[in-house]
């Protein structure tokens, strides 16, 4: 989970699942499915076996670029496009999970979420009609875990400092800051009410370039949304 989820949240999610009876076996690999007519057990790489009646195999995905390759388009971790979603052929645009677009810093990014596909499709269509609008996304993802929710916005992986905000109901929000104390991402796990509100506020702060003091980010008694409105004038 740490590939996509900040470690602070991953630990809370693990603990929640364990309280519901889930058992995690880390650092091991399944090497064989055992059973005659149907699966009955898994053999692990250390020789142990786990009895089971079903197995979920998650293999991940890779971008499908066969058509783009056949068309002679540039490929770089997907179909390479510029910030306007234009490919190396100026008459072809690409959108969605399979395209790797140019970020503001010149790096390439490929996002695998429905919101990205929805936004890029509409933008690519507008740009084909001459709008010439750059794609400047605010990545956002969510996942409900039992009666709690996890939400992540921005780019927590770019954070060099992490400020935790412990809400009164036990929810956790983490603001991820760069070296200049600018918020580059916000993540949270807990009640839908607190997390949705906290992440939306974090998105607003990032979009407006507002940098609250770390003490304000940390203190759940401070209304960050109100503070942002005051800072914005």
C-alpha positions as CSV (number, residue, x, y, z in Angstrom):
1,X,0.0,0.0,0.0
2,X,2.9,2.4,0.6
3,X,3.3,2.8,-3.2
4,X,0.1,4.9,-3.3
5,X,-0.7,5.7,0.4
6,X,1.4,7.8,2.8
7,X,2.8,5.5,5.6
8,X,0.9,7.3,8.3
9,X,-2.4,6.3,6.7
10,X,-1.3,2.9,5.7
11,X,-0.6,2.0,9.3
12,X,-4.0,3.1,10.4
13,X,-5.7,1.2,7.6
14,X,-3.8,-2.0,8.6
15,X,-4.8,-1.7,12.2
16,X,-8.4,-1.2,11.2
17,X,-8.4,-4.3,9.1
18,X,-6.7,-6.3,11.8
19,X,-9.5,-5.3,14.3
20,X,-12.0,-6.8,11.8
21,X,-10.1,-10.1,11.7
22,X,-7.9,-9.6,8.7
23,X,-4.5,-11.3,8.9
24,X,-1.6,-9.8,7.0
25,X,1.4,-11.9,5.9
26,X,4.1,-9.5,4.6
27,X,7.3,-10.3,2.9
28,X,6.0,-13.6,1.5
29,X,4.9,-14.8,-1.9
30,X,2.4,-17.4,-3.0
31,X,4.1,-19.9,-5.3
32,X,1.4,-22.5,-5.9
33,X,-2.4,-22.9,-5.8
34,X,-3.3,-26.3,-4.2
35,X,-6.5,-28.3,-4.7
36,X,-8.1,-30.9,-6.9
37,X,-11.5,-29.6,-8.2
38,X,-11.1,-26.1,-6.7
39,X,-8.6,-24.1,-4.7
40,X,-8.0,-25.4,-1.2
41,X,-4.8,-23.8,-0.1
42,X,-1.9,-21.6,-1.1
43,X,1.8,-22.7,-0.9
44,X,4.1,-19.9,0.2
45,X,7.7,-19.4,-0.7
46,X,8.8,-20.5,2.7
47,X,7.1,-23.9,2.3
48,X,4.1,-23.1,4.5
49,X,0.5,-23.5,3.3
50,X,-2.6,-21.4,3.9
51,X,-6.0,-23.0,3.7
52,X,-8.5,-21.0,1.6
53,X,-11.6,-21.4,-0.5
54,X,-10.8,-18.4,-2.8
55,X,-7.9,-16.4,-4.0
56,X,-7.8,-12.9,-5.4
57,X,-4.9,-12.3,-7.7
58,X,-3.9,-8.7,-8.2
59,X,-1.4,-8.3,-11.1
60,X,-1.6,-4.6,-11.8
61,X,-1.8,-3.0,-15.2
62,X,0.4,-1.4,-17.9
63,X,-0.7,1.2,-20.4
64,X,-1.8,-0.2,-23.7
65,X,0.3,1.5,-26.3
66,X,0.1,-0.9,-29.3
67,X,-2.0,1.4,-31.4
68,X,0.2,4.4,-30.6
69,X,3.3,2.5,-31.5
70,X,1.8,1.4,-34.8
71,X,1.0,5.1,-35.5
72,X,4.7,6.0,-34.8
73,X,3.9,8.0,-31.7
74,X,6.5,8.7,-28.9
75,X,6.1,6.3,-25.9
76,X,7.4,7.1,-22.4
77,X,5.6,5.2,-19.7
78,X,2.5,5.5,-21.8
79,X,1.6,7.6,-24.8
80,X,3.7,10.8,-24.4
81,X,1.8,14.0,-24.7
82,X,2.6,17.6,-23.9
83,X,0.7,19.8,-21.4
84,X,-2.1,20.3,-24.1
85,X,-2.5,16.4,-24.4
86,X,-1.0,16.6,-27.9
87,X,1.1,13.6,-28.9
88,X,4.4,13.7,-31.0
89,X,2.0,13.8,-34.0
90,X,0.4,17.3,-33.9
91,X,-2.8,15.9,-35.3
92,X,-3.3,13.3,-32.6
93,X,-4.3,13.8,-29.0
94,X,-4.4,11.3,-26.2
95,X,-6.3,11.2,-22.9
96,X,-6.8,8.9,-19.9
97,X,-4.8,6.3,-18.0
98,X,-2.6,5.4,-20.9
99,X,-1.1,8.9,-21.6
100,X,1.9,10.4,-19.8
101,X,1.5,14.2,-19.8
102,X,4.1,17.0,-19.2
103,X,4.0,18.5,-15.7
104,X,4.8,22.1,-15.1
105,X,8.4,21.1,-14.0
106,X,8.9,19.3,-17.3
107,X,8.6,15.8,-15.9
108,X,6.0,13.3,-17.1
109,X,3.1,12.0,-15.1
110,X,0.6,9.3,-15.7
111,X,-2.5,9.2,-13.5
112,X,-4.6,6.1,-13.1
113,X,-8.0,7.4,-11.8
114,X,-11.4,8.0,-13.3
115,X,-11.3,11.8,-12.5
116,X,-8.2,12.2,-14.6
117,X,-9.7,10.3,-17.6
118,X,-12.9,12.4,-17.3
119,X,-11.1,15.7,-17.2
120,X,-8.5,14.9,-19.9
121,X,-11.2,13.7,-22.3
122,X,-13.0,16.9,-22.2
123,X,-9.8,19.0,-22.3
124,X,-8.4,17.1,-25.3
125,X,-11.7,17.7,-27.2
126,X,-11.5,21.5,-26.4
127,X,-7.9,21.6,-27.5
128,X,-8.7,19.8,-30.8
129,X,-11.1,22.7,-31.4
130,X,-8.3,25.2,-30.7
131,X,-8.7,26.1,-27.0
132,X,-5.0,25.6,-26.3
133,X,-5.6,25.0,-22.6
134,X,-2.8,23.3,-20.5
135,X,-3.7,20.4,-18.3
136,X,-2.9,21.4,-14.7
137,X,-4.5,18.6,-12.6
138,X,-5.0,18.3,-8.9
139,X,-4.8,14.5,-8.4
140,X,-7.5,13.2,-6.1
141,X,-8.4,9.7,-5.0
142,X,-10.5,8.0,-2.4
143,X,-11.3,4.6,-0.9
144,X,-13.9,3.6,1.6
145,X,-12.6,1.1,4.2
146,X,-15.6,-0.3,6.3
147,X,-17.2,2.8,7.8
148,X,-14.2,5.0,7.3
149,X,-12.8,6.8,4.2
150,X,-9.3,7.5,2.9
151,X,-8.7,10.5,0.6
152,X,-5.5,11.8,-1.0
153,X,-5.1,15.0,-3.0
154,X,-2.1,16.6,-4.7
155,X,1.3,15.0,-4.6
156,X,2.1,13.7,-1.1
157,X,5.2,12.0,-2.5
158,X,6.8,15.4,-3.1
159,X,6.5,16.4,0.5
160,X,9.7,16.9,2.5
161,X,7.8,17.7,5.7
162,X,4.6,16.1,7.1
163,X,2.3,17.9,9.5
164,X,-0.3,15.7,11.2
165,X,-3.7,17.2,12.3
166,X,-5.5,14.9,14.8
167,X,-9.3,15.6,14.6
168,X,-11.5,15.3,17.7
169,X,-13.3,12.3,16.4
170,X,-10.1,10.4,15.8
171,X,-9.7,11.2,12.1
172,X,-6.2,12.0,10.9
173,X,-5.2,14.6,8.3
174,X,-1.7,14.9,7.1
175,X,-0.4,18.0,5.2
176,X,2.6,17.3,3.0
177,X,4.9,20.4,2.6
178,X,7.8,21.1,0.3
179,X,11.1,22.7,1.5
180,X,9.5,26.1,1.4
181,X,6.5,25.1,3.5
182,X,4.1,25.1,0.6
183,X,1.4,22.4,0.7
184,X,2.0,19.9,-2.1
185,X,-0.4,17.3,-0.9
186,X,-3.0,16.4,1.7
187,X,-4.1,12.9,2.9
188,X,-6.6,11.7,5.4
189,X,-8.2,8.7,7.0
190,X,-11.3,8.6,9.3
191,X,-14.8,9.8,9.2
192,X,-16.3,11.0,5.9
193,X,-17.3,14.3,7.3
194,X,-13.9,15.3,8.7
195,X,-11.8,13.9,5.9
196,X,-13.9,15.2,3.0
197,X,-13.9,18.7,4.6
198,X,-10.2,18.6,5.4
199,X,-9.1,17.4,2.0
200,X,-11.3,20.0,0.2
201,X,-9.7,22.7,2.3
202,X,-6.2,21.4,1.5
203,X,-7.0,21.5,-2.2
204,X,-8.2,25.1,-1.9
205,X,-5.0,26.1,-0.1
206,X,-2.9,24.5,-2.8
207,X,-4.8,26.0,-5.6
208,X,-4.6,29.5,-4.1
209,X,-1.0,29.2,-3.0
210,X,-1.8,29.9,0.6
211,X,0.8,28.6,3.1
212,X,-0.7,28.5,6.7
213,X,1.8,28.2,9.6
214,X,2.5,24.6,10.6
215,X,1.0,25.4,14.0
216,X,-2.3,26.3,12.3
217,X,-2.2,23.1,10.1
218,X,-1.6,21.0,13.2
219,X,-4.3,22.6,15.5
220,X,-7.8,21.2,14.9
221,X,-9.3,24.2,16.7
222,X,-8.2,26.5,13.9
223,X,-10.6,26.8,10.9
224,X,-8.3,26.6,8.0
225,X,-11.0,27.4,5.5
226,X,-11.8,30.7,7.2
227,X,-8.1,31.5,7.5
228,X,-7.7,30.9,3.8
229,X,-10.5,33.4,3.0
230,X,-8.9,36.0,5.2
231,X,-5.5,35.4,3.5
232,X,-7.1,35.7,0.1
233,X,-8.6,39.0,1.0
